[in-house]
Amino acid sequence: MTRFTHPLVAYAEPALRGAGVVRTVAGVALTVAFVFLFVKVARLGMAAALLGHDGAAAREASTVHSPLGVLLTLGAFLAVWPALWVVLPLVHRRPANTLFGPQGKIDWRHFRLGLAVALAVGAAAWLPLMLVDGGEIEVFPNLAGWLGLALLAAPLIFVQCAAEEMLFRGYLLQQFAARSLSIIGWSVAPSILFGFAHPTEGAWLGFSWYHFFFGLVMAAVTSRTANLGAAIGLHFGINLVNIAFVSPQELVSGLALFVVPQTVDSFAPRVAYVVMMFIGAALFMGYMDFRFLRAWRAARRAEKAEQLARGEPVDPAADGLSPLPGSFRRRARARPPAGPETGPGATVPAE
């Protein structure tokens, strides 16, 4: 008998050995403390070092409405990488590169596909507003200067996006999914934390619904690819558009080529982003599960034919078994973490 490993199960397996509540809470606390200290203190310190000892000028430059402030904000996310690289081996006894997936590396094909989708969605969301209200939109005063800043910002945007994906769709998703495959655990809970991590002025407790739904989309994509590649690509494409090309004035507008003033309503493009991504993620999840089940059924039919050809008895109850996630934690403790041979969709001998 063969057993198929669902992508979500395979993705969470590296976290099984250190998925206890105490370890998870301790790991999250250490990571947040490390990142908070760097982001809140080092950003202002770097700005002061660059601008001298003028604290007011440093604070102004460290806002997201100036080019330097945006670059410093993006660069501060470098803190997430060493934080996770220390916490994962220290607290959870597993290599930090398993955050990318069971194979321990980014799937760059998935990354390119995610990036292409994000750029297409960004164009579809912003072009109508640009065409209708183009006369009111402010343009960066120096095109050559903007291009230089954009080239400098692009790798920092990648660092920022990859850091957030490693933390929320890597670390938290894997830790929660290793304890329970309920969608509340691996998708909703990390997305709620993601919403609180992006405070919105005037919202209840600063909670960002936009980032909550965005987190659900990224979790859906990750759960069906068993790798952070697609999520990082999507995130990178979206932030590249919204930071370097088009941004509402009140948001991260310091580097944007086109700045949408507050007199122009930018709510519709942002809603369009979420709606298109959310519908796309739901369709993607359904399609991937359909493909997975179809492959499993084909393998099951071939296995039955081989058993009959050898004159072996066929267990009819096996046809009713589903390879989709079930009582995962009880099953997975008895087998090693998924590797290249036991990754998503692979077949291995049953215990």
Backbone hydrogen bonds, N-H to C=O, Kabsch-Sander energy under -0.5 kcal/mol:
donor,donor_aa,acceptor,acceptor_aa,energy
3,R,348,V,-1.3
5,T,346,A,-1.0
6,H,4,F,-0.6
10,A,6,H,-2.7
11,Y,7,P,-2.5
12,A,8,L,-1.7
13,E,9,V,-1.3
15,A,12,A,-1.8
16,L,13,E,-1.7
18,G,15,A,-0.7
19,A,16,L,-1.3
24,T,20,G,-2.5
25,V,21,V,-2.7
26,A,22,V,-2.6
27,G,23,R,-2.8
28,V,24,T,-2.6
29,A,25,V,-2.5
30,L,26,A,-2.4
31,T,27,G,-2.3
32,V,28,V,-2.8
33,A,29,A,-2.4
34,F,30,L,-2.4
35,V,31,T,-2.6
36,F,32,V,-3.1
37,L,33,A,-2.2
38,F,34,F,-1.7
39,V,35,V,-3.2
40,K,36,F,-2.6
41,V,37,L,-1.5
42,A,37,L,-0.7
42,A,38,F,-1.7
43,R,38,F,-0.7
43,R,39,V,-0.7
45,G,41,V,-2.1
46,M,42,A,-3.1
47,A,43,R,-2.2
48,A,44,L,-2.3
49,A,45,G,-2.2
50,L,46,M,-2.0
51,L,47,A,-2.1
52,G,48,A,-1.2
55,G,53,H,-1.3
58,A,54,D,-2.3
59,R,55,G,-2.6
60,E,56,A,-2.2
61,A,57,A,-2.5
62,S,58,A,-1.4
63,T,60,E,-1.3
66,S,63,T,-1.0
70,V,66,S,-2.3
71,L,67,P,-2.4
72,L,68,L,-2.6
73,T,69,G,-2.3
74,L,70,V,-2.6
75,G,71,L,-2.6
76,A,72,L,-1.7
77,F,73,T,-0.5
77,F,74,L,-1.3
78,L,75,G,-1.8
79,A,76,A,-1.8
80,V,77,F,-1.3
81,W,77,F,-0.7
81,W,78,L,-0.5
83,A,79,A,-1.7
84,L,80,V,-2.5
85,W,81,W,-2.4
86,V,82,P,-1.4
87,V,83,A,-2.6
88,L,84,L,-2.3
90,L,86,V,-1.8
91,V,87,V,-3.2
92,H,87,V,-1.0
92,H,88,L,-1.2
93,R,89,P,-0.6
94,R,88,L,-1.2
98,T,95,P,-1.4
99,L,96,A,-1.9
100,F,97,N,-1.3
104,G,101,G,-1.9
108,W,106,I,-1.1
111,F,107,D,-2.0
112,R,108,W,-2.3
113,L,109,R,-2.1
114,G,110,H,-2.8
115,L,111,F,-2.6
116,A,112,R,-2.3
117,V,113,L,-2.3
118,A,114,G,-2.4
119,L,115,L,-2.3
120,A,116,A,-2.0
121,V,117,V,-2.6
122,G,118,A,-2.6
123,A,119,L,-2.1
124,A,120,A,-2.3
125,A,121,V,-2.2
126,W,122,G,-2.3
127,L,123,A,-2.2
130,M,126,W,-2.3
131,L,127,L,-2.5
132,V,128,P,-2.1
133,D,129,L,-3.0
134,G,130,M,-0.6
136,E,133,D,-1.6
137,I,133,D,-0.8
137,I,134,G,-0.6
138,E,259,V,-2.3
140,F,257,L,-2.6
146,W,142,N,-2.7
147,L,143,L,-2.4
148,G,144,A,-2.0
149,L,145,G,-2.2
150,A,146,W,-3.0
151,L,147,L,-2.3
152,L,148,G,-1.7
153,A,149,L,-2.5
154,A,150,A,-2.2
156,L,152,L,-0.6
157,I,153,A,-2.8
158,F,154,A,-2.0
159,V,155,P,-2.2
160,Q,156,L,-2.5
161,C,157,I,-2.7
162,A,158,F,-3.0
163,A,159,V,-2.2
164,E,160,Q,-2.2
165,E,161,C,-2.4
166,M,162,A,-2.7
167,L,163,A,-2.0
168,F,164,E,-2.9
169,R,164,E,-0.5
169,R,165,E,-1.2
170,G,165,E,-1.3
171,Y,166,M,-3.8
172,L,167,L,-2.3
173,L,168,F,-0.9
174,Q,170,G,-2.1
175,Q,171,Y,-2.5
176,F,172,L,-2.6
177,A,173,L,-2.6
178,A,174,Q,-2.0
179,R,175,Q,-0.6
179,R,176,F,-0.8
180,S,176,F,-2.1
185,G,182,S,-1.0
186,W,182,S,-1.8
187,S,183,I,-1.6
188,V,183,I,-2.2
189,A,184,I,-2.5
191,S,187,S,-1.5
192,I,188,V,-2.3
193,L,189,A,-2.0
194,F,190,P,-2.0
195,G,191,S,-2.1
196,F,192,I,-2.1
197,A,193,L,-1.6
198,H,195,G,-0.9
200,T,206,G,-2.0
203,A,200,T,-1.7
206,G,203,A,-2.1
207,F,204,W,-2.5
208,S,195,G,-1.3
209,W,207,F,-0.8
212,F,208,S,-1.6
213,F,209,W,-2.4
214,F,210,Y,-2.1
215,G,211,H,-2.3
216,L,212,F,-1.8
217,V,213,F,-2.0
218,M,214,F,-2.3
219,A,215,G,-2.4
220,A,216,L,-2.3
221,V,217,V,-2.2
222,T,218,M,-2.3
223,S,219,A,-2.5
224,R,220,A,-0.9
224,R,221,V,-0.6
225,T,221,V,-0.7
225,T,222,T,-0.8
226,A,222,T,-1.9
227,N,222,T,-0.5
228,L,100,F,-2.1
232,I,228,L,-2.9
233,G,229,G,-2.3
234,L,230,A,-2.6
235,H,231,A,-2.7
236,F,232,I,-2.9
237,G,233,G,-2.3
238,I,234,L,-2.4
239,N,235,H,-2.6
240,L,236,F,-2.3
241,V,237,G,-1.9
242,N,238,I,-2.6
243,I,239,N,-2.0
244,A,239,N,-0.6
244,A,240,L,-1.6
245,F,240,L,-0.6
245,F,241,V,-1.2
246,V,241,V,-3.0
247,S,258,F,-1.9
249,Q,260,V,-3.0
251,L,248,P,-1.6
253,S,64,V,-0.6
253,S,251,L,-1.9
254,G,64,V,-1.9
256,A,253,S,-0.6
257,L,244,A,-1.1
258,F,245,F,-3.1
259,V,138,E,-2.9
260,V,247,S,-2.4
260,V,258,F,-0.5
264,V,261,P,-1.9
266,S,264,V,-0.6
270,R,266,S,-1.2
271,V,267,F,-2.3
272,A,268,A,-2.7
273,Y,269,P,-2.0
274,V,270,R,-1.7
275,V,271,V,-2.8
276,M,272,A,-2.6
277,M,273,Y,-2.5
278,F,274,V,-2.9
279,I,275,V,-2.6
280,G,276,M,-2.2
281,A,277,M,-2.5
282,A,278,F,-2.2
283,L,279,I,-2.4
284,F,280,G,-2.3
285,M,281,A,-2.6
286,G,282,A,-2.2
287,Y,283,L,-2.5
288,M,284,F,-2.7
289,D,285,M,-2.4
290,F,286,G,-2.3
291,R,287,Y,-2.5
292,F,288,M,-2.3
293,L,289,D,-2.7
294,R,290,F,-2.4
295,A,291,R,-2.4
296,W,292,F,-2.2
297,R,293,L,-2.6
298,A,294,R,-2.1
299,A,295,A,-2.2
300,R,296,W,-2.3
301,R,297,R,-2.4
302,A,298,A,-2.2
303,E,299,A,-2.1
304,K,300,R,-2.2
305,A,301,R,-2.2
306,E,302,A,-2.0
307,Q,303,E,-2.3
308,L,304,K,-2.5
309,A,305,A,-2.2
310,R,306,E,-1.7
311,G,308,L,-1.0
312,E,307,Q,-2.9
318,A,315,D,-1.1
319,D,316,P,-1.1
320,G,317,A,-1.3
321,L,318,A,-1.1
328,F,326,G,-2.4
331,R,327,S,-1.5
332,A,328,F,-3.2
333,R,329,R,-1.1
334,A,331,R,-1.3
335,R,332,A,-1.5
345,G,5,T,-2.6
346,A,343,G,-2.2
348,V,3,R,-1.2
350,A,1,M,-1.5
